[in-house]
Amino acid sequence: MPVKELERLETGSVRARSDRELVAGCRRGSEENWNLLIEKYKNLIFSIPIRYGLSREEAADIFQSVCLDLTKELSRIKDPQALPKWLMQVTAHKCFHWKRCQGRNVSRDVEGVNIPEESIPAEAEALLQEVQQEQALRGVMSLLPPRCRELIHMLFYEEPRRPYQEVAASLGLAAGSIGLLRQTCLDQMKKRLRNLGFS
């Protein structure tokens, strides 16, 4: 996630509004709330077709289809807290059927695990758990102090990896303090993840 995006999350309303607030706003016809809801979950939705081995263009088609379903079904989703799971399940099912309809019966492998056609729900559940963890990680990242977010981004998300001296210079810190700050930031992330039920 780019640093500018992280900064936007810190000050913007994506983090500030709960799913319950966003869904309520969407149901009232608020375009702003709809945009914020899609912004919040676009990476989650888009990541699933990529895992299924679909091209970026096909993933974009799946994304559009899921968003269309969401507009139709939003009023029927009783618990907004269940929205991420609903999105992941719908997306996983669409991906499976997309591959089948395109005649891609060569393999139903997802991340190297062969799953028979009759167990689509099991396949969706496997993806669901992994993507939930990634979504939680993104959420936790957005709650970290700006310096921690920047540090974590530089150390773990950038390719090629930068040496500590370069990271320290970018953050205006002494190179010797990076290790301690890194550990402090990771401890904050672990604590937040544990509070969400991830170990």
C-alpha positions in Angstrom: 0.0 0.0 0.0 1.5 3.3 -1.0 2.4 5.8 1.8 0.1 8.4 0.4 -2.8 5.9 0.6 -1.8 5.1 4.2 -1.8 8.8 5.0 -5.2 9.2 3.4 -6.5 6.3 5.5 -5.3 8.0 8.7 -7.1 11.2 8.0 -9.9 10.1 5.7 -13.3 8.6 6.6 -12.6 5.1 5.3 -11.2 4.2 8.7 -13.5 6.5 10.7 -16.8 4.9 9.6 -17.9 1.4 10.6 -19.5 -1.0 8.2 -22.8 -0.4 10.0 -22.6 3.4 9.3 -21.5 2.9 5.7 -24.2 0.3 5.0 -26.9 2.5 6.6 -25.7 5.5 4.5 -25.8 3.3 1.3 -29.3 2.2 2.1 -30.3 5.9 2.4 -28.9 6.4 -1.1 -25.6 8.2 -0.1 -23.2 8.0 -3.0 -20.4 9.1 -0.7 -21.0 6.1 1.6 -21.2 3.8 -1.4 -17.8 5.0 -2.6 -16.3 4.7 0.8 -17.6 1.1 1.2 -16.2 0.1 -2.2 -12.9 1.8 -1.4 -12.7 -0.1 1.9 -13.3 -3.5 0.3 -11.9 -3.2 -3.3 -8.6 -4.8 -2.5 -10.4 -7.6 -0.7 -12.7 -8.3 -3.6 -10.0 -8.0 -6.3 -7.5 -10.2 -4.5 -9.7 -13.3 -4.8 -9.9 -13.6 -8.6 -6.1 -13.1 -8.7 -5.7 -16.0 -6.3 -7.9 -18.1 -8.6 -5.4 -17.4 -11.4 -7.7 -15.0 -13.4 -6.2 -12.2 -15.4 -6.5 -8.6 -14.1 -9.1 -7.9 -16.8 -11.2 -10.9 -15.7 -10.7 -9.9 -12.0 -12.0 -6.5 -12.9 -15.1 -8.1 -14.5 -15.6 -10.2 -11.4 -15.2 -7.1 -9.2 -17.9 -5.3 -11.2 -20.2 -8.2 -11.0 -19.8 -8.5 -7.2 -20.4 -4.7 -6.8 -23.6 -5.1 -8.9 -24.8 -8.0 -6.6 -24.0 -5.9 -3.6 -26.2 -3.0 -4.8 -29.1 -5.6 -5.2 -28.5 -7.4 -1.9 -27.4 -4.7 0.4 -30.8 -4.1 1.9 -31.1 -7.9 2.7 -27.8 -8.1 4.6 -29.1 -8.1 8.2 -25.7 -7.8 9.9 -23.3 -5.3 8.3 -20.5 -7.0 10.4 -21.0 -10.1 8.1 -20.4 -8.0 5.0 -16.7 -9.0 4.5 -17.6 -12.7 4.7 -20.5 -12.2 2.3 -18.2 -10.4 -0.2 -15.6 -13.1 0.0 -18.0 -15.9 -0.5 -19.8 -14.3 -3.4 -16.5 -13.4 -5.1 -15.1 -16.9 -4.6 -18.2 -18.5 -6.0 -18.2 -16.2 -9.0 -14.5 -17.0 -9.7 -15.2 -20.7 -9.5 -18.1 -20.5 -11.9 -16.2 -18.1 -14.2 -13.4 -20.5 -14.6 -15.9 -23.4 -15.2 -17.9 -21.4 -17.8 -14.7 -20.4 -19.6 -13.9 -24.0 -20.1 -11.0 -23.9 -17.7 -11.5 -27.4 -16.3 -7.8 -28.1 -16.5 -7.4 -27.4 -12.8 -9.4 -26.2 -9.9 -6.3 -25.5 -7.9 -6.2 -22.5 -5.6 -2.8 -21.9 -4.1 -1.8 -25.5 -5.0 -4.8 -27.2 -3.2 -7.0 -29.3 -5.5 -10.6 -29.0 -4.6 -13.4 -31.0 -6.3 -16.3 -29.1 -8.0 -18.9 -30.3 -5.5 -17.1 -28.5 -2.6 -17.3 -24.9 -3.7 -18.2 -23.8 -0.2 -15.1 -25.5 1.2 -13.0 -23.7 -1.4 -14.6 -20.4 -0.5 -14.0 -21.0 3.2 -10.3 -21.6 2.6 -10.0 -18.4 0.7 -12.2 -16.6 3.2 -9.9 -17.3 6.1 -6.8 -16.2 4.2 -8.4 -13.0 2.8 -10.0 -12.2 6.2 -6.5 -12.2 7.7 -5.2 -9.9 5.0 -8.1 -7.6 5.4 -7.5 -7.5 9.2 -3.9 -6.7 8.6 -4.8 -3.8 6.3 -7.2 -2.5 8.9 -4.7 -2.8 11.7 -2.1 -1.0 9.5 -4.5 1.9 9.0 -4.7 2.3 12.8 -1.0 2.6 13.4 0.6 5.9 14.0 1.9 7.5 10.8 5.6 6.8 11.5 4.9 3.1 12.2 2.8 2.8 9.0 5.6 4.3 7.0 8.2 2.1 8.6 6.2 -1.1 8.2 5.5 -0.2 4.6 9.2 0.5 3.8 10.5 -2.6 5.6 7.9 -5.2 4.4 6.0 -3.9 1.4 8.6 -2.3 -0.8 10.6 -4.2 -3.4 13.5 -4.3 -3.5 14.0 -4.0 0.3 15.8 -0.9 1.5 18.6 -1.1 4.0 18.0 0.2 7.5 20.3 3.2 6.9 18.1 4.3 3.9 14.9 3.7 5.9 16.3 5.7 8.8 17.3 8.6 6.6 13.8 8.7 5.0 12.2 8.8 8.4 14.7 11.3 9.9 15.9 8.8 12.5 19.2 7.3 13.6 19.9 4.0 11.9 20.3 2.3 15.4 16.8 3.2 16.4 15.1 1.4 13.5 15.2 -2.0 15.1 13.6 -0.9 18.3 10.9 1.1 16.5 10.2 -1.8 14.2 9.6 -4.1 17.2 7.4 -1.5 18.9 5.3 -1.2 15.7 5.0 -4.9 15.2 4.0 -5.4 18.8 1.2 -2.9 18.4 0.0 -4.7 15.2 0.1 -8.1 17.0 -1.9 -6.7 19.9 -4.5 -5.3 17.7 -4.7 -8.5 15.7 -5.1 -10.6 18.9 -7.9 -8.3 19.9 -9.6 -9.1 16.6 -9.2 -12.8 17.2 -6.1 -13.5 15.1 -3.2 -15.2 16.8 
